[in-house]
Amino acid sequence: MKNCLLIVFLVFFGFGNFFYSNAQQPSKSINSADTSKKASTPKKDTLIETGVAVSPSTLRFNVKPGTLQTKTIKITNDTKKSFTFQLSFQDFGPGGDGESDAAISKYSRFALSKYTVISPTVIEIGPRQAKTISVTVDIPAGDSMAVSMWTNLDIDQVLDREQLEVPNLGKNAVGMGIKNTFGFGVHIYQNPPNVTVTSVEITSMKFNKKTDKTQNSIIMNANNTGTGIGYCLYYLELTNLITGKQLKLKVKQFAIFPGYKKEFNFDLPNDVDKGPYSAMAVLDFGNKDELQTAELEFTVE
């Protein structure tokens, strides 16, 4: 009898553990579900931020008078922030070599802004987005419109103006704050297909001896006497008149606008041998039948 009771007790105890274990299962399944939720949480944006970019940096149109042409500019925001930009034109007259451009009136003969439309004029770009700007050049009909023109498209960041909070100042106090912004500039050129053949000529060359602050250099001046923009390449070749040793300086490129003059500075290497030299300047302005050249003799001391 005792043995029978012991067996019944063990059996009941075993079933009790079974029921107890099953009673604990729901809590385990809830914990498991919570863990899976945490594991499926989206990860933060770990992509590298490379900044904001504008491309291309130059637009070249060849619109025939009486017609129009549209090109596009792409702004890419590869950051985690949103930016707003205001778009506007700035007509300019080119300065000399290394000099800043000077603003000119939009009513100038060569100012392109009065014939150019952009859309949109204000653009907001969210994180990891890219948007496109349309630039349309619409040239009126007429022989007088067969002339090159140009302008600059300014793309400037816009920030909301916040109220300045300066303690211990009265109601009529004036405050000043500084905010850092950034922007881009895109050059826009219009060279009509029926423009007068570009004519660029070298007008002068001279040698400048080095000083405490400057190197030996050769100054060349050029003038665009045509009505088209001259896209030019130029370089300088030096020949030592005693040894016959030749040295070609780095090729440069530039745009020279119709009716404008431009000054170019060639710095000579500091290790150039002393002695008498002949310098040959070569200017290629896109005319397949003609190159502009000029020669100068000087002495490096």
TAUR-V700228 format. One record per residue. RES is the residue in three letters. PHI is phi in degrees with one decimal (NA if undefined). Layout:
# TAUR-V700228
res->RES phi->PHI
res->RES phi->PHI
This chain:
# TAUR-V700228
res->MET phi->NA
res->LYS phi->-62.7
res->ASN phi->-62.9
res->CYS phi->-67.5
res->LEU phi->-63.7
res->LEU phi->-63.4
res->ILE phi->-65.2
res->VAL phi->-62.1
res->PHE phi->-63.4
res->LEU phi->-65.8
res->VAL phi->-63.2
res->PHE phi->-63.0
res->PHE phi->-64.1
res->GLY phi->-64.0
res->PHE phi->-63.8
res->GLY phi->-62.7
res->ASN phi->-63.4
res->PHE phi->-61.5
res->PHE phi->-65.4
res->TYR phi->-66.4
res->SER phi->-63.6
res->ASN phi->-65.2
res->ALA phi->-67.6
res->GLN phi->-86.1
res->GLN phi->-60.9
res->PRO phi->-56.6
res->SER phi->-65.2
res->LYS phi->-67.1
res->SER phi->-67.2
res->ILE phi->-66.1
res->ASN phi->-60.8
res->SER phi->-63.7
res->ALA phi->-64.8
res->ASP phi->-61.2
res->THR phi->-63.6
res->SER phi->-66.7
res->LYS phi->-64.1
res->LYS phi->-62.2
res->ALA phi->-68.3
res->SER phi->-90.1
res->THR phi->-62.2
res->PRO phi->-58.8
res->LYS phi->-77.5
res->LYS phi->-68.1
res->ASP phi->-67.8
res->THR phi->-106.0
res->LEU phi->-67.4
res->ILE phi->-72.0
res->GLU phi->-89.0
res->THR phi->-103.6
res->GLY phi->101.9
res->VAL phi->-110.1
res->ALA phi->-132.9
res->VAL phi->-124.9
res->SER phi->-146.8
res->PRO phi->-78.5
res->SER phi->-89.5
res->THR phi->-141.0
res->LEU phi->-116.2
res->ARG phi->-118.1
res->PHE phi->-103.8
res->ASN phi->-136.3
res->VAL phi->-82.0
res->LYS phi->-76.0
res->PRO phi->-50.9
res->GLY phi->93.9
res->THR phi->-131.7
res->LEU phi->-137.4
res->GLN phi->-149.6
res->THR phi->-122.3
res->LYS phi->-129.8
res->THR phi->-126.0
res->ILE phi->-125.1
res->LYS phi->-110.5
res->ILE phi->-111.1
res->THR phi->-115.8
res->ASN phi->-105.8
res->ASP phi->-100.8
res->THR phi->-133.9
res->LYS phi->-98.7
res->LYS phi->-116.6
res->SER phi->-97.3
res->PHE phi->-133.1
res->THR phi->-118.7
res->PHE phi->-126.1
res->GLN phi->-103.7
res->LEU phi->-109.8
res->SER phi->-154.8
res->PHE phi->-103.5
res->GLN phi->-138.2
res->ASP phi->-76.0
res->PHE phi->-146.2
res->GLY phi->-111.0
res->PRO phi->-67.9
res->GLY phi->-87.8
res->GLY phi->-77.3
res->ASP phi->-62.0
res->GLY phi->82.1
res->GLU phi->-99.4
res->SER phi->-73.5
res->ASP phi->-70.8
res->ALA phi->-112.6
res->ALA phi->-67.6
res->ILE phi->-129.7
res->SER phi->-70.2
res->LYS phi->-68.4
res->TYR phi->-89.5
res->SER phi->-62.2
res->ARG phi->-58.6
res->PHE phi->-97.0
res->ALA phi->-79.1
res->LEU phi->-87.5
res->SER phi->-59.8
res->LYS phi->-69.4
res->TYR phi->-115.9
res->THR phi->-121.8
res->VAL phi->-124.3
res->ILE phi->-119.7
res->SER phi->-149.1
res->PRO phi->-83.7
res->THR phi->-94.7
res->VAL phi->-129.4
res->ILE phi->-137.0
res->GLU phi->-113.9
res->ILE phi->-122.4
res->GLY phi->-79.5
res->PRO phi->-59.1
res->ARG phi->57.6
res->GLN phi->-117.0
res->ALA phi->-137.6
res->LYS phi->-133.5
res->THR phi->-114.9
res->ILE phi->-111.2
res->SER phi->-95.4
res->VAL phi->-121.3
res->THR phi->-117.0
res->VAL phi->-106.3
res->ASP phi->-122.0
res->ILE phi->-95.5
res->PRO phi->-63.5
res->ALA phi->-74.2
res->GLY phi->129.9
res->ASP phi->-63.0
res->SER phi->-68.0
res->MET phi->-87.1
res->ALA phi->-81.3
res->VAL phi->-144.4
res->SER phi->-73.2
res->MET phi->-141.5
res->TRP phi->-159.6
res->THR phi->-159.5
res->ASN phi->-125.1
res->LEU phi->-95.0
res->ASP phi->-94.1
res->ILE phi->-117.0
res->ASP phi->-112.7
res->GLN phi->-66.6
res->VAL phi->-113.8
res->LEU phi->-120.3
res->ASP phi->-67.8
res->ARG phi->-84.2
res->GLU phi->-100.4
res->GLN phi->-72.9
res->LEU phi->-81.6
res->GLU phi->-112.0
res->VAL phi->-116.6
res->PRO phi->-70.7
res->ASN phi->62.8
res->LEU phi->-121.0
res->GLY phi->-74.5
res->LYS phi->-66.6
res->ASN phi->-93.3
res->ALA phi->-70.8
res->VAL phi->-110.9
res->GLY phi->-115.7
res->MET phi->-136.4
res->GLY phi->-130.1
res->ILE phi->-123.3
res->LYS phi->-123.9
res->ASN phi->-84.9
res->THR phi->-128.6
res->PHE phi->-140.5
res->GLY phi->-160.5
res->PHE phi->-135.2
res->GLY phi->-127.1
res->VAL phi->-118.9
res->HIS phi->-76.6
res->ILE phi->-122.6
res->TYR phi->-116.3
res->GLN phi->-123.4
res->ASN phi->-123.1
res->PRO phi->-62.0
res->PRO phi->-65.3
res->ASN phi->-101.9
res->VAL phi->-69.9
res->THR phi->-59.7
res->VAL phi->-52.9
res->THR phi->-62.8
res->SER phi->-132.6
res->VAL phi->-118.2
res->GLU phi->-133.5
res->ILE phi->-81.3
res->THR phi->-100.6
res->SER phi->-164.9
res->MET phi->-142.6
res->LYS phi->-150.6
res->PHE phi->-104.4
res->ASN phi->-111.1
res->LYS phi->-71.0
res->LYS phi->-67.9
res->THR phi->-125.9
res->ASP phi->-64.3
res->LYS phi->-113.1
res->THR phi->-129.3
res->GLN phi->-91.5
res->ASN phi->-59.3
res->SER phi->-152.3
res->ILE phi->-119.5
res->ILE phi->-104.5
res->MET phi->-120.5
res->ASN phi->-115.7
res->ALA phi->-132.7
res->ASN phi->-136.2
res->ASN phi->-97.3
res->THR phi->-96.6
res->GLY phi->-93.7
res->THR phi->-116.6
res->GLY phi->-115.7
res->ILE phi->-72.2
res->GLY phi->-94.8
res->TYR phi->-93.8
res->CYS phi->-116.0
res->LEU phi->-117.5
res->TYR phi->-146.1
res->TYR phi->-152.4
res->LEU phi->-130.8
res->GLU phi->-114.3
res->LEU phi->-107.3
res->THR phi->-129.6
res->ASN phi->-74.8
res->LEU phi->-71.8
res->ILE phi->-98.0
res->THR phi->-92.5
res->GLY phi->79.4
res->LYS phi->-65.6
res->GLN phi->-112.3
res->LEU phi->-141.1
res->LYS phi->-105.8
res->LEU phi->-78.1
res->LYS phi->-56.4
res->VAL phi->-71.3
res->LYS phi->-120.8
res->GLN phi->-133.0
res->PHE phi->-160.7
res->ALA phi->-113.6
res->ILE phi->-119.2
res->PHE phi->-89.4
res->PRO phi->-60.1
res->GLY phi->82.8
res->TYR phi->-112.8
res->LYS phi->-109.3
res->LYS phi->-142.0
res->GLU phi->-110.1
res->PHE phi->-123.6
res->ASN phi->-115.6
res->PHE phi->-106.4
res->ASP phi->-80.5
res->LEU phi->-82.0
res->PRO phi->-59.0
res->ASN phi->-66.5
res->ASP phi->-95.5
res->VAL phi->-65.0
res->ASP phi->-63.8
res->LYS phi->-75.8
res->GLY phi->132.5
res->PRO phi->-80.2
res->TYR phi->-134.4
res->SER phi->-117.8
res->ALA phi->-112.7
res->MET phi->-115.3
res->ALA phi->-95.3
res->VAL phi->-121.8
res->LEU phi->-123.9
res->ASP phi->-106.9
res->PHE phi->-110.4
res->GLY phi->94.6
res->ASN phi->-87.3
res->LYS phi->-66.6
res->ASP phi->-103.0
res->GLU phi->-147.7
res->LEU phi->-123.6
res->GLN phi->-90.7
res->THR phi->-134.0
res->ALA phi->-151.1
res->GLU phi->-127.7
res->LEU phi->-144.4
res->GLU phi->-109.5
res->PHE phi->-156.4
res->THR phi->-128.6
res->VAL phi->-91.9
res->GLU phi->-103.6
